[in-house]
Amino acid sequence: MAAAIALFALTSATSIASEQTPVRSDELKSVYIFNFIRFTDWPENSPDANATGVRLNVLHDQRLHDILQAIAEKPAARQLGLKLLSCKEITCLRSSSVLFIGEPDRGHFDQLLKLVEGSPVLTISDIPGFAEQGGMIEIKYHNEKLTFIVNLQAVKRAGLYISAQLLQLGEIVGRDNE
């Protein structure tokens, strides 16, 4: 039941008027990120959400980091063991469960993706073209609505599993037959 409510919140809270403030946009992105985490499973042998909690690393987006920190203090997030990070060292990137790559990294996000390649790290960004260029989840606006694109090949290569319920709500790229 809680999963259905979360999915309903994800779909019903997405209509955004073009005059919305950046803070409101970041609040919605934060809800999306939290739900992406809730509907993702990491491999059993990884130091992931199932064992040590979800380590969410937010690069170069302090406002989003602060909003996610407030979410991390809520009971639903505490159940996941959500911990916020903001670090760029290679060992920290690879030990993250989730990596959000912010706009300032637009010119070199491909290098960041290579650093976590082969690690069970869910990569998320709002940089246009992120999913088509190897990232796992791209958050984007389409017709004044916040939506997302999932690159299934990238998700599978990392050994992650994203719930079919969540996949039905977004656009899919990188299917096995593509």
PyMOL CGO cylinders between C-alpha atoms (Angstrom):
from pymol import cmd
from pymol.cgo import CYLINDER

trace = [
    CYLINDER, 0.00, 0.00, 0.00, 2.80, 2.43, 0.89, 0.3, 1, 1, 1, 1, 1, 1,
    CYLINDER, 2.80, 2.43, 0.89, 4.44, 1.70, -2.46, 0.3, 1, 1, 1, 1, 1, 1,
    CYLINDER, 4.44, 1.70, -2.46, 1.23, 2.53, -4.30, 0.3, 1, 1, 1, 1, 1, 1,
    CYLINDER, 1.23, 2.53, -4.30, 0.90, 5.80, -2.37, 0.3, 1, 1, 1, 1, 1, 1,
    CYLINDER, 0.90, 5.80, -2.37, 4.49, 6.73, -3.21, 0.3, 1, 1, 1, 1, 1, 1,
    CYLINDER, 4.49, 6.73, -3.21, 3.91, 6.01, -6.88, 0.3, 1, 1, 1, 1, 1, 1,
    CYLINDER, 3.91, 6.01, -6.88, 0.70, 8.05, -6.81, 0.3, 1, 1, 1, 1, 1, 1,
    CYLINDER, 0.70, 8.05, -6.81, 2.59, 10.95, -5.23, 0.3, 1, 1, 1, 1, 1, 1,
    CYLINDER, 2.59, 10.95, -5.23, 5.27, 10.64, -7.89, 0.3, 1, 1, 1, 1, 1, 1,
    CYLINDER, 5.27, 10.64, -7.89, 2.77, 10.85, -10.74, 0.3, 1, 1, 1, 1, 1, 1,
    CYLINDER, 2.77, 10.85, -10.74, 0.36, 13.41, -9.28, 0.3, 1, 1, 1, 1, 1, 1,
    CYLINDER, 0.36, 13.41, -9.28, 2.97, 15.91, -8.07, 0.3, 1, 1, 1, 1, 1, 1,
    CYLINDER, 2.97, 15.91, -8.07, 4.66, 16.32, -11.41, 0.3, 1, 1, 1, 1, 1, 1,
    CYLINDER, 4.66, 16.32, -11.41, 2.62, 19.00, -13.15, 0.3, 1, 1, 1, 1, 1, 1,
    CYLINDER, 2.62, 19.00, -13.15, 4.67, 22.16, -12.96, 0.3, 1, 1, 1, 1, 1, 1,
    CYLINDER, 4.67, 22.16, -12.96, 3.71, 25.55, -14.30, 0.3, 1, 1, 1, 1, 1, 1,
    CYLINDER, 3.71, 25.55, -14.30, 6.54, 27.23, -16.17, 0.3, 1, 1, 1, 1, 1, 1,
    CYLINDER, 6.54, 27.23, -16.17, 6.69, 30.06, -13.63, 0.3, 1, 1, 1, 1, 1, 1,
    CYLINDER, 6.69, 30.06, -13.63, 7.49, 27.69, -10.72, 0.3, 1, 1, 1, 1, 1, 1,
    CYLINDER, 7.49, 27.69, -10.72, 10.51, 28.65, -8.64, 0.3, 1, 1, 1, 1, 1, 1,
    CYLINDER, 10.51, 28.65, -8.64, 13.75, 26.65, -8.74, 0.3, 1, 1, 1, 1, 1, 1,
    CYLINDER, 13.75, 26.65, -8.74, 13.15, 25.63, -5.11, 0.3, 1, 1, 1, 1, 1, 1,
    CYLINDER, 13.15, 25.63, -5.11, 9.83, 23.99, -6.03, 0.3, 1, 1, 1, 1, 1, 1,
    CYLINDER, 9.83, 23.99, -6.03, 11.53, 22.22, -8.93, 0.3, 1, 1, 1, 1, 1, 1,
    CYLINDER, 11.53, 22.22, -8.93, 14.26, 20.93, -6.61, 0.3, 1, 1, 1, 1, 1, 1,
    CYLINDER, 14.26, 20.93, -6.61, 11.66, 19.74, -4.11, 0.3, 1, 1, 1, 1, 1, 1,
    CYLINDER, 11.66, 19.74, -4.11, 10.00, 17.65, -6.82, 0.3, 1, 1, 1, 1, 1, 1,
    CYLINDER, 10.00, 17.65, -6.82, 13.37, 16.31, -8.02, 0.3, 1, 1, 1, 1, 1, 1,
    CYLINDER, 13.37, 16.31, -8.02, 14.08, 15.28, -4.43, 0.3, 1, 1, 1, 1, 1, 1,
    CYLINDER, 14.08, 15.28, -4.43, 10.81, 13.35, -4.24, 0.3, 1, 1, 1, 1, 1, 1,
    CYLINDER, 10.81, 13.35, -4.24, 11.69, 11.63, -7.50, 0.3, 1, 1, 1, 1, 1, 1,
    CYLINDER, 11.69, 11.63, -7.50, 15.18, 10.73, -6.27, 0.3, 1, 1, 1, 1, 1, 1,
    CYLINDER, 15.18, 10.73, -6.27, 13.79, 9.36, -3.01, 0.3, 1, 1, 1, 1, 1, 1,
    CYLINDER, 13.79, 9.36, -3.01, 11.29, 7.20, -4.91, 0.3, 1, 1, 1, 1, 1, 1,
    CYLINDER, 11.29, 7.20, -4.91, 13.96, 6.01, -7.36, 0.3, 1, 1, 1, 1, 1, 1,
    CYLINDER, 13.96, 6.01, -7.36, 15.87, 4.77, -4.31, 0.3, 1, 1, 1, 1, 1, 1,
    CYLINDER, 15.87, 4.77, -4.31, 12.79, 3.12, -2.80, 0.3, 1, 1, 1, 1, 1, 1,
    CYLINDER, 12.79, 3.12, -2.80, 12.05, 1.21, -6.01, 0.3, 1, 1, 1, 1, 1, 1,
    CYLINDER, 12.05, 1.21, -6.01, 15.62, 0.08, -6.73, 0.3, 1, 1, 1, 1, 1, 1,
    CYLINDER, 15.62, 0.08, -6.73, 17.24, -3.14, -5.49, 0.3, 1, 1, 1, 1, 1, 1,
    CYLINDER, 17.24, -3.14, -5.49, 20.99, -3.52, -5.20, 0.3, 1, 1, 1, 1, 1, 1,
    CYLINDER, 20.99, -3.52, -5.20, 22.85, -6.83, -5.58, 0.3, 1, 1, 1, 1, 1, 1,
    CYLINDER, 22.85, -6.83, -5.58, 22.97, -8.94, -2.43, 0.3, 1, 1, 1, 1, 1, 1,
    CYLINDER, 22.97, -8.94, -2.43, 26.77, -8.91, -2.32, 0.3, 1, 1, 1, 1, 1, 1,
    CYLINDER, 26.77, -8.91, -2.32, 27.09, -5.11, -2.46, 0.3, 1, 1, 1, 1, 1, 1,
    CYLINDER, 27.09, -5.11, -2.46, 27.38, -2.76, 0.51, 0.3, 1, 1, 1, 1, 1, 1,
    CYLINDER, 27.38, -2.76, 0.51, 24.00, -1.24, -0.34, 0.3, 1, 1, 1, 1, 1, 1,
    CYLINDER, 24.00, -1.24, -0.34, 20.70, -0.17, 1.11, 0.3, 1, 1, 1, 1, 1, 1,
    CYLINDER, 20.70, -0.17, 1.11, 20.02, -3.67, 2.42, 0.3, 1, 1, 1, 1, 1, 1,
    CYLINDER, 20.02, -3.67, 2.42, 23.02, -3.67, 4.75, 0.3, 1, 1, 1, 1, 1, 1,
    CYLINDER, 23.02, -3.67, 4.75, 24.51, -0.29, 5.59, 0.3, 1, 1, 1, 1, 1, 1,
    CYLINDER, 24.51, -0.29, 5.59, 21.92, 2.12, 4.29, 0.3, 1, 1, 1, 1, 1, 1,
    CYLINDER, 21.92, 2.12, 4.29, 21.70, 4.13, 1.12, 0.3, 1, 1, 1, 1, 1, 1,
    CYLINDER, 21.70, 4.13, 1.12, 24.63, 6.49, 0.63, 0.3, 1, 1, 1, 1, 1, 1,
    CYLINDER, 24.63, 6.49, 0.63, 23.34, 9.28, -1.63, 0.3, 1, 1, 1, 1, 1, 1,
    CYLINDER, 23.34, 9.28, -1.63, 26.15, 11.42, -3.03, 0.3, 1, 1, 1, 1, 1, 1,
    CYLINDER, 26.15, 11.42, -3.03, 24.96, 14.77, -4.44, 0.3, 1, 1, 1, 1, 1, 1,
    CYLINDER, 24.96, 14.77, -4.44, 27.58, 16.54, -6.55, 0.3, 1, 1, 1, 1, 1, 1,
    CYLINDER, 27.58, 16.54, -6.55, 27.53, 20.32, -7.08, 0.3, 1, 1, 1, 1, 1, 1,
    CYLINDER, 27.53, 20.32, -7.08, 23.93, 21.01, -6.10, 0.3, 1, 1, 1, 1, 1, 1,
    CYLINDER, 23.93, 21.01, -6.10, 23.78, 22.34, -2.55, 0.3, 1, 1, 1, 1, 1, 1,
    CYLINDER, 23.78, 22.34, -2.55, 20.10, 23.31, -2.69, 0.3, 1, 1, 1, 1, 1, 1,
    CYLINDER, 20.10, 23.31, -2.69, 19.10, 19.79, -3.76, 0.3, 1, 1, 1, 1, 1, 1,
    CYLINDER, 19.10, 19.79, -3.76, 21.44, 18.33, -1.12, 0.3, 1, 1, 1, 1, 1, 1,
    CYLINDER, 21.44, 18.33, -1.12, 19.76, 20.41, 1.60, 0.3, 1, 1, 1, 1, 1, 1,
    CYLINDER, 19.76, 20.41, 1.60, 16.26, 19.37, 0.52, 0.3, 1, 1, 1, 1, 1, 1,
    CYLINDER, 16.26, 19.37, 0.52, 17.31, 15.71, 0.41, 0.3, 1, 1, 1, 1, 1, 1,
    CYLINDER, 17.31, 15.71, 0.41, 18.88, 16.08, 3.87, 0.3, 1, 1, 1, 1, 1, 1,
    CYLINDER, 18.88, 16.08, 3.87, 15.48, 17.21, 5.20, 0.3, 1, 1, 1, 1, 1, 1,
    CYLINDER, 15.48, 17.21, 5.20, 13.88, 14.16, 3.55, 0.3, 1, 1, 1, 1, 1, 1,
    CYLINDER, 13.88, 14.16, 3.55, 16.56, 11.90, 5.07, 0.3, 1, 1, 1, 1, 1, 1,
    CYLINDER, 16.56, 11.90, 5.07, 15.39, 12.95, 8.53, 0.3, 1, 1, 1, 1, 1, 1,
    CYLINDER, 15.39, 12.95, 8.53, 11.81, 11.74, 7.91, 0.3, 1, 1, 1, 1, 1, 1,
    CYLINDER, 11.81, 11.74, 7.91, 10.72, 8.28, 9.13, 0.3, 1, 1, 1, 1, 1, 1,
    CYLINDER, 10.72, 8.28, 9.13, 10.34, 6.72, 5.66, 0.3, 1, 1, 1, 1, 1, 1,
    CYLINDER, 10.34, 6.72, 5.66, 13.89, 7.73, 4.73, 0.3, 1, 1, 1, 1, 1, 1,
    CYLINDER, 13.89, 7.73, 4.73, 15.27, 6.61, 8.09, 0.3, 1, 1, 1, 1, 1, 1,
    CYLINDER, 15.27, 6.61, 8.09, 13.92, 3.13, 7.34, 0.3, 1, 1, 1, 1, 1, 1,
    CYLINDER, 13.92, 3.13, 7.34, 16.16, 3.11, 4.25, 0.3, 1, 1, 1, 1, 1, 1,
    CYLINDER, 16.16, 3.11, 4.25, 19.10, 4.39, 6.28, 0.3, 1, 1, 1, 1, 1, 1,
    CYLINDER, 19.10, 4.39, 6.28, 19.49, 7.30, 3.85, 0.3, 1, 1, 1, 1, 1, 1,
    CYLINDER, 19.49, 7.30, 3.85, 22.82, 9.11, 4.35, 0.3, 1, 1, 1, 1, 1, 1,
    CYLINDER, 22.82, 9.11, 4.35, 23.75, 12.22, 2.36, 0.3, 1, 1, 1, 1, 1, 1,
    CYLINDER, 23.75, 12.22, 2.36, 27.26, 12.77, 1.02, 0.3, 1, 1, 1, 1, 1, 1,
    CYLINDER, 27.26, 12.77, 1.02, 28.89, 15.38, -1.17, 0.3, 1, 1, 1, 1, 1, 1,
    CYLINDER, 28.89, 15.38, -1.17, 32.31, 14.14, -2.22, 0.3, 1, 1, 1, 1, 1, 1,
    CYLINDER, 32.31, 14.14, -2.22, 34.26, 13.63, -5.44, 0.3, 1, 1, 1, 1, 1, 1,
    CYLINDER, 34.26, 13.63, -5.44, 37.09, 11.34, -4.33, 0.3, 1, 1, 1, 1, 1, 1,
    CYLINDER, 37.09, 11.34, -4.33, 37.15, 8.11, -6.34, 0.3, 1, 1, 1, 1, 1, 1,
    CYLINDER, 37.15, 8.11, -6.34, 36.72, 5.84, -3.32, 0.3, 1, 1, 1, 1, 1, 1,
    CYLINDER, 36.72, 5.84, -3.32, 33.78, 7.92, -2.09, 0.3, 1, 1, 1, 1, 1, 1,
    CYLINDER, 33.78, 7.92, -2.09, 32.12, 7.89, -5.52, 0.3, 1, 1, 1, 1, 1, 1,
    CYLINDER, 32.12, 7.89, -5.52, 32.46, 4.12, -5.80, 0.3, 1, 1, 1, 1, 1, 1,
    CYLINDER, 32.46, 4.12, -5.80, 31.19, 3.49, -2.28, 0.3, 1, 1, 1, 1, 1, 1,
    CYLINDER, 31.19, 3.49, -2.28, 28.06, 5.56, -2.91, 0.3, 1, 1, 1, 1, 1, 1,
    CYLINDER, 28.06, 5.56, -2.91, 24.78, 3.73, -3.48, 0.3, 1, 1, 1, 1, 1, 1,
    CYLINDER, 24.78, 3.73, -3.48, 23.38, 6.62, -5.51, 0.3, 1, 1, 1, 1, 1, 1,
    CYLINDER, 23.38, 6.62, -5.51, 25.22, 9.39, -7.34, 0.3, 1, 1, 1, 1, 1, 1,
    CYLINDER, 25.22, 9.39, -7.34, 23.37, 12.54, -8.37, 0.3, 1, 1, 1, 1, 1, 1,
    CYLINDER, 23.37, 12.54, -8.37, 25.42, 14.49, -10.91, 0.3, 1, 1, 1, 1, 1, 1,
    CYLINDER, 25.42, 14.49, -10.91, 24.50, 18.18, -10.97, 0.3, 1, 1, 1, 1, 1, 1,
    CYLINDER, 24.50, 18.18, -10.97, 24.53, 20.71, -13.78, 0.3, 1, 1, 1, 1, 1, 1,
    CYLINDER, 24.53, 20.71, -13.78, 28.09, 22.01, -13.09, 0.3, 1, 1, 1, 1, 1, 1,
    CYLINDER, 28.09, 22.01, -13.09, 29.36, 18.55, -14.14, 0.3, 1, 1, 1, 1, 1, 1,
    CYLINDER, 29.36, 18.55, -14.14, 27.65, 18.72, -17.55, 0.3, 1, 1, 1, 1, 1, 1,
    CYLINDER, 27.65, 18.72, -17.55, 30.95, 18.90, -19.43, 0.3, 1, 1, 1, 1, 1, 1,
    CYLINDER, 30.95, 18.90, -19.43, 32.52, 15.86, -17.80, 0.3, 1, 1, 1, 1, 1, 1,
    CYLINDER, 32.52, 15.86, -17.80, 29.76, 13.64, -16.45, 0.3, 1, 1, 1, 1, 1, 1,
    CYLINDER, 29.76, 13.64, -16.45, 30.97, 10.90, -18.79, 0.3, 1, 1, 1, 1, 1, 1,
    CYLINDER, 30.97, 10.90, -18.79, 34.22, 10.79, -16.79, 0.3, 1, 1, 1, 1, 1, 1,
    CYLINDER, 34.22, 10.79, -16.79, 32.26, 10.46, -13.55, 0.3, 1, 1, 1, 1, 1, 1,
    CYLINDER, 32.26, 10.46, -13.55, 30.25, 7.60, -15.06, 0.3, 1, 1, 1, 1, 1, 1,
    CYLINDER, 30.25, 7.60, -15.06, 33.50, 5.83, -15.98, 0.3, 1, 1, 1, 1, 1, 1,
    CYLINDER, 33.50, 5.83, -15.98, 34.74, 6.17, -12.39, 0.3, 1, 1, 1, 1, 1, 1,
    CYLINDER, 34.74, 6.17, -12.39, 31.72, 4.24, -11.05, 0.3, 1, 1, 1, 1, 1, 1,
    CYLINDER, 31.72, 4.24, -11.05, 31.47, 1.82, -13.99, 0.3, 1, 1, 1, 1, 1, 1,
    CYLINDER, 31.47, 1.82, -13.99, 31.19, -1.75, -12.75, 0.3, 1, 1, 1, 1, 1, 1,
    CYLINDER, 31.19, -1.75, -12.75, 30.04, -0.61, -9.31, 0.3, 1, 1, 1, 1, 1, 1,
    CYLINDER, 30.04, -0.61, -9.31, 26.44, -0.95, -8.10, 0.3, 1, 1, 1, 1, 1, 1,
    CYLINDER, 26.44, -0.95, -8.10, 25.92, 2.83, -8.07, 0.3, 1, 1, 1, 1, 1, 1,
    CYLINDER, 25.92, 2.83, -8.07, 22.57, 4.21, -9.28, 0.3, 1, 1, 1, 1, 1, 1,
    CYLINDER, 22.57, 4.21, -9.28, 23.44, 7.30, -11.36, 0.3, 1, 1, 1, 1, 1, 1,
    CYLINDER, 23.44, 7.30, -11.36, 20.89, 10.12, -11.63, 0.3, 1, 1, 1, 1, 1, 1,
    CYLINDER, 20.89, 10.12, -11.63, 21.07, 13.55, -13.25, 0.3, 1, 1, 1, 1, 1, 1,
    CYLINDER, 21.07, 13.55, -13.25, 18.99, 16.34, -14.70, 0.3, 1, 1, 1, 1, 1, 1,
    CYLINDER, 18.99, 16.34, -14.70, 21.56, 17.00, -17.44, 0.3, 1, 1, 1, 1, 1, 1,
    CYLINDER, 21.56, 17.00, -17.44, 19.91, 16.69, -20.89, 0.3, 1, 1, 1, 1, 1, 1,
    CYLINDER, 19.91, 16.69, -20.89, 21.03, 13.54, -22.73, 0.3, 1, 1, 1, 1, 1, 1,
    CYLINDER, 21.03, 13.54, -22.73, 22.32, 11.87, -19.54, 0.3, 1, 1, 1, 1, 1, 1,
    CYLINDER, 22.32, 11.87, -19.54, 20.43, 8.59, -20.01, 0.3, 1, 1, 1, 1, 1, 1,
    CYLINDER, 20.43, 8.59, -20.01, 21.24, 8.29, -23.71, 0.3, 1, 1, 1, 1, 1, 1,
    CYLINDER, 21.24, 8.29, -23.71, 24.93, 8.83, -22.93, 0.3, 1, 1, 1, 1, 1, 1,
    CYLINDER, 24.93, 8.83, -22.93, 25.26, 6.07, -20.34, 0.3, 1, 1, 1, 1, 1, 1,
    CYLINDER, 25.26, 6.07, -20.34, 23.65, 7.45, -17.18, 0.3, 1, 1, 1, 1, 1, 1,
    CYLINDER, 23.65, 7.45, -17.18, 20.90, 5.39, -15.54, 0.3, 1, 1, 1, 1, 1, 1,
    CYLINDER, 20.90, 5.39, -15.54, 18.13, 7.89, -14.76, 0.3, 1, 1, 1, 1, 1, 1,
    CYLINDER, 18.13, 7.89, -14.76, 17.64, 11.32, -16.30, 0.3, 1, 1, 1, 1, 1, 1,
    CYLINDER, 17.64, 11.32, -16.30, 15.12, 13.68, -14.71, 0.3, 1, 1, 1, 1, 1, 1,
    CYLINDER, 15.12, 13.68, -14.71, 13.64, 16.07, -17.25, 0.3, 1, 1, 1, 1, 1, 1,
    CYLINDER, 13.64, 16.07, -17.25, 10.76, 18.39, -18.02, 0.3, 1, 1, 1, 1, 1, 1,
    CYLINDER, 10.76, 18.39, -18.02, 8.39, 17.50, -20.84, 0.3, 1, 1, 1, 1, 1, 1,
    CYLINDER, 8.39, 17.50, -20.84, 5.25, 19.55, -21.56, 0.3, 1, 1, 1, 1, 1, 1,
    CYLINDER, 5.25, 19.55, -21.56, 5.64, 21.36, -18.21, 0.3, 1, 1, 1, 1, 1, 1,
    CYLINDER, 5.64, 21.36, -18.21, 5.75, 18.04, -16.32, 0.3, 1, 1, 1, 1, 1, 1,
    CYLINDER, 5.75, 18.04, -16.32, 8.63, 16.49, -14.51, 0.3, 1, 1, 1, 1, 1, 1,
    CYLINDER, 8.63, 16.49, -14.51, 9.33, 13.04, -15.91, 0.3, 1, 1, 1, 1, 1, 1,
    CYLINDER, 9.33, 13.04, -15.91, 12.27, 10.70, -16.27, 0.3, 1, 1, 1, 1, 1, 1,
    CYLINDER, 12.27, 10.70, -16.27, 14.16, 8.43, -18.64, 0.3, 1, 1, 1, 1, 1, 1,
    CYLINDER, 14.16, 8.43, -18.64, 15.69, 5.12, -17.55, 0.3, 1, 1, 1, 1, 1, 1,
    CYLINDER, 15.69, 5.12, -17.55, 18.61, 3.52, -19.40, 0.3, 1, 1, 1, 1, 1, 1,
    CYLINDER, 18.61, 3.52, -19.40, 17.93, -0.19, -18.76, 0.3, 1, 1, 1, 1, 1, 1,
    CYLINDER, 17.93, -0.19, -18.76, 21.27, -1.38, -20.17, 0.3, 1, 1, 1, 1, 1, 1,
    CYLINDER, 21.27, -1.38, -20.17, 23.18, 0.88, -17.78, 0.3, 1, 1, 1, 1, 1, 1,
    CYLINDER, 23.18, 0.88, -17.78, 21.04, -0.31, -14.85, 0.3, 1, 1, 1, 1, 1, 1,
    CYLINDER, 21.04, -0.31, -14.85, 21.61, -3.98, -15.72, 0.3, 1, 1, 1, 1, 1, 1,
    CYLINDER, 21.61, -3.98, -15.72, 25.37, -3.50, -16.22, 0.3, 1, 1, 1, 1, 1, 1,
    CYLINDER, 25.37, -3.50, -16.22, 25.57, -2.19, -12.65, 0.3, 1, 1, 1, 1, 1, 1,
    CYLINDER, 25.57, -2.19, -12.65, 23.65, -5.22, -11.36, 0.3, 1, 1, 1, 1, 1, 1,
    CYLINDER, 23.65, -5.22, -11.36, 20.73, -3.10, -10.17, 0.3, 1, 1, 1, 1, 1, 1,
    CYLINDER, 20.73, -3.10, -10.17, 17.02, -3.83, -10.50, 0.3, 1, 1, 1, 1, 1, 1,
    CYLINDER, 17.02, -3.83, -10.50, 14.39, -1.10, -10.87, 0.3, 1, 1, 1, 1, 1, 1,
    CYLINDER, 14.39, -1.10, -10.87, 10.79, -2.04, -10.10, 0.3, 1, 1, 1, 1, 1, 1,
    CYLINDER, 10.79, -2.04, -10.10, 8.47, -2.52, -13.07, 0.3, 1, 1, 1, 1, 1, 1,
    CYLINDER, 8.47, -2.52, -13.07, 5.98, -0.23, -11.30, 0.3, 1, 1, 1, 1, 1, 1,
    CYLINDER, 5.98, -0.23, -11.30, 8.47, 2.61, -11.53, 0.3, 1, 1, 1, 1, 1, 1,
    CYLINDER, 8.47, 2.61, -11.53, 9.56, 1.79, -15.07, 0.3, 1, 1, 1, 1, 1, 1,
    CYLINDER, 9.56, 1.79, -15.07, 5.95, 2.09, -16.26, 0.3, 1, 1, 1, 1, 1, 1,
    CYLINDER, 5.95, 2.09, -16.26, 5.96, 5.76, -15.24, 0.3, 1, 1, 1, 1, 1, 1,
    CYLINDER, 5.96, 5.76, -15.24, 9.00, 6.82, -17.25, 0.3, 1, 1, 1, 1, 1, 1,
    CYLINDER, 9.00, 6.82, -17.25, 10.50, 6.55, -20.70, 0.3, 1, 1, 1, 1, 1, 1,
    CYLINDER, 10.50, 6.55, -20.70, 12.84, 3.61, -21.34, 0.3, 1, 1, 1, 1, 1, 1,
    CYLINDER, 12.84, 3.61, -21.34, 16.00, 3.68, -23.44, 0.3, 1, 1, 1, 1, 1, 1,
    CYLINDER, 16.00, 3.68, -23.44, 18.62, 0.97, -23.80, 0.3, 1, 1, 1, 1, 1, 1,
    CYLINDER, 18.62, 0.97, -23.80, 16.34, -2.04, -23.99, 0.3, 1, 1, 1, 1, 1, 1,
    CYLINDER, 16.34, -2.04, -23.99, 18.01, -5.35, -24.84, 0.3, 1, 1, 1, 1, 1, 1,
    CYLINDER, 18.01, -5.35, -24.84, 16.57, -5.29, -28.36, 0.3, 1, 1, 1, 1, 1, 1,
    CYLINDER, 16.57, -5.29, -28.36, 17.77, -1.73, -29.14, 0.3, 1, 1, 1, 1, 1, 1,
]
cmd.load_cgo(trace, "trace")
